[in-house]
Amino acid sequence: MPAIVLVGAQWGDEGKGKATDLMGEDVDYVVKFNGGNNAGHTVVIEGEDGQREKYALHLLPSGILTPSVTPIIGNGVVVDLEVLFEELDGLTARGVDTSKLLVSANAHVIAPYNRTLDKVTERFLGARKIGTTGRGIGPTYADKMNRVGIRIQDIFDEGILRQKVDAALALKNQVLVKIYNTRAAEADRVVEELLSYADRLRPMVADTALVLEQALNDGKNVLLEAGQATLLDVDHGTYPFVTSSSATAGGACTGSGIPPTRVSRVIAILKAYTTRVGEGPFPTELDDDNGEFLRKTGAEYGTTTGRPRRCGWLDVVIGRYATRINGVTDFVITKLDVLTGLDTVPICVAYDVDGVRHDEMPVGQSDFHHAKPIYEELPGWWEDISGCRTFEELPGNAQAYVLRVEELIGARVSAIGVGPGRHEIIERHTLLD
């Protein structure tokens, strides 16, 4: 069977976990292919007693909440081992079976000194900070590219591990002490900490690219799940205010070991409005009552950091860009219910940059920074839509909103989220072949 890629179409926090959960019972493997514990998925599951339980996942693939799914942390992920086991222990305590988790032997490990470097670097940058989560993600990816990184497989060879830590700290301690005026990292303590996870980690580690190849050959459904989103991609995002990995559909192949010829669909998640965490340009950002309405109604606070998210109207220039960069075949619109109660709902259809209209993303960073949104206003709706399960049950104005978005972004809208629960969704087209 072919693989399916799931990506975020904006700056993250679009609700990828909900989409993964929607397909959970029909998917055999869910693979996280990039990022680390610098992003989070919130999944709300309704139990047999009708009570809703909220799960906040940071490092683990969303599929871990579905008993029939084999969750995989792919080679493109950077792994904080302390966080990994904290998350696993937390889920186990709540009755979730985590025994099927597999971790790529080639995934890189976030060493303690990289967390330190991340935090002190952001402080050093001051007003020029990127807005990272301070969890060591960027420095670990930098080590990977500089070929001084530590991989999961190195944890099982103390001699190799010690060589790699010594090599990394030869330079990093110079930076920590002489540039940032902070304490040097002790190699022995770093090695001791990483080795302490070896016994528990060993049963989870595998050649996950081979496992996935065999699964596809056996007719299994494989879902490749992105961390972060299109505009945070290190190549195609709003650089330099981006993450340090490839969060677009192309990264699904390099981050999992699955070749592009095995991918049949690319599903992008598009929130019905736009949010962003951290620094960087945001053309439709609202610093008024409308922005506060979206934040409060949509509970827009970071799953990982708790930071209030910046909020704005839907930007379909970004949506079209996501369609093109990822080769999107299907969109899932989430949080349509948040827009209920507005007299009119604006959509950004183009930008004005110094008097020139841009229907596509400007090439230059400076132009995007100065872009002013050109809006098209659609009539709003007041009816509660959380109980709608077919497109036809939506109020006429809500239907018109979805259809106009579909027309503007250039790919079909296959599902629509109308509430936080796993069943509060309308599926217009099947998301699996």
Secondary structure, DSSP 8 states (H G I E B T S, - for coil): --EEEEEESSSS-S-HHHHHHHHGGG-SEEEE-SB-TTS-EEEEEE-TTS-EEEEEESSS-GGGGSTT-EEEE-TTBEE-HHHHHHHHHHHHHTT---TT-EEETT-EE--HHHHHHHHHHHHHHGGG-----SSSHHHHHHHHHTT---BGGGGG-HHHHHHHHHHHHHHHHHIIIIIS------HHHHHHHHHTTHHHHGGGEE-HHHHHHHHHHTT--EEEE-SS-GGG-TTTSSTTSS-SS--SHHHHHHTT---GGGEEEEEEEEESSEEE-SSS--TTB--SHHHHHHHHHTT-B-TTT--B-EEE-EEHHHHHHHHHHHT-SEEEEE-GGGGTT-SEEEEEEEEEETTEEESS--SSHHHHHT-EEEEEEEE---S--TT--SGGGS-HHHHHHHHHHHHHHTSEEEEEE-SSBTT-EEESS-S--
